[in-house]
């Protein structure tokens, strides 16, 4: 049973753990909150943007120097937290298989946001001093930075210092290897702005197709920044069942995004459209032991949504 209403509301509804576990001691009760189930703000509703992104510290780090925090992709924190809930439920199920006992498992948007930014939050716990916000024109490391090509494609360059000679050759700028400002990793960091300007000019002189070929030939790591419309054309998505067929959703929606988790040699349940309200009333109520006559009576009295409304 997954519950994500704030604690005061679920208690009023009689949906707290103590309320429902009495009926089934093997129940896995998954409690999803905004800010956790204890503390001064446990009662508050939480949202992706406010709890996962803003309050965790994550939003403060995902923008460049001199720019304000920007709105993140809607639902990204919700999806990550959903995988966290799944992990908690599976752990509870495993415990039940071992002990026969149910579990009260929980996570929160805040906990998941802090976990997502744990590299830097852990640093804060250790009293770390942080680099300032990333400045693309004067980065901590120009070999790990964003650049734009002649056809206006942005890409992420991610090259280790030992690959600097191969990068210079791919750029057709072997001459810069003799420049004392870029003699080693320390010098490159010290003169990051100057090297960034050189890389900007070089990458801006040819389109992305040219640089993809040159960087691939040099075994240099990069990633083109793609729009969602470009991303869905990536053959990796279908080759790895990241995007899968969607049954029954209509002619304008034939595919959907699969869950990011797979178990080899175990087929996932085929993706299907979300059910209409009350669409599966008969099946669910019959499984609970109600007779066809009782189910019809429920519909007549408005206890459940009428399936006739969804016959189409």
Protein Blocks (a to p, Z undefined) as FASTA:
>chain_A
ZZfbdfklmmmnopafklmmmmomkbccddddfkojedjklmpccdfklmmmmmnommmm
mccehiacddddehklmmmmmmmmmmmmmmmmmmmmmnopacdddddfklmmmmmmmmmm
mmmmnopacdddddfklcfblklccdddfkopacdddddfklmmmmmmmnopamlmmpmk
lmpmklmmmmmmmmmmmmmmmmmmpcfklmmmmmmmnopacdddddfklmmmpmklmmno
maccdehiajklmbdcddfbdcehiacddddddddehklmmmmmmmnopafklmmmmmmn
omaccfklmmZZ
